[in-house]
Amino acid sequence: MAAGTLTGVGPLLLVGCGKMGGALLHGWLAQGVAASDVLVVEPAADPSRISIPPGVRVVDAADRLPGDFVPAAIILAVKPQVMADVVPAYARFAANDTVFVSIAAGTPVKFFAGVLGDHAAIVRVMPNTPAAVGRGMSVLCANDRTSASQREMCGKLMGAVGAAAWLDDEGLMDAVTAVSGSGPAYVFLLIEVMAEAGVAVGLPPALAQQLALETVAGAGELARQSDDAPSQLRVNVTSPGGTTAAALEVLMAADGLPALMQRAVAAAERRGRELGA
């Protein structure tokens, strides 16, 4: 996204400025949102824990918001387990043209409608942690009270920290969570086990770690930039009868990585449905 894409967007109210909220905040400012157009509610505004850019106003509770402040969007970036305690304080804004954006996993639109009222514009988002380096993946789903202009604004807000896509069927959000929301952890595990396997065949730990990390990062970037599908990129690097083929024979066995990943994603999707029930 080009710098300045979000010029004129606001005012914005960010509720919670932890790792994900902070990543969003810095992304918005980098894309043109004026610091004076952002207000943050963060009870634990500890400089050692969070980074609030200069010019961004911070209050420690909803009742400290200026009386004349009417946000175009309220981004709820607090943990799912505290949403029930946090959201009611902002219900008064539902009567305005304010869209509520939640990044809480497993918390459905119906929960927010129950607190804010059926007239509230609500967008549910599943982001992921690479947003911290501007390479996140966010999937959004809106209720029917959300206008086209509000959808466009929300897409731009999430696009400021990576790629963004829309879903019409909220029922698929648990599957999204299982693939991209939880997905960074799978990749981090891959780096861990590749490094450990390198050590097991004799590499020094530091070198094994570097080889695993840079290989995963580089392969991901190659896949992102290439016109070839990942399956073709895999074929391209696999010489018949070579070392890669020997490794893939193990990884692609009936009980290998494809089956293991399907079970892992299914478990994550199932847990997401349980949390949202």
Order of alpha helices (4+ residues) and beta strands (2+ residues): beta-alpha-beta-beta-beta-alpha-beta-alpha-beta-beta-alpha-beta-alpha-alpha-alpha-alpha-alpha-alpha
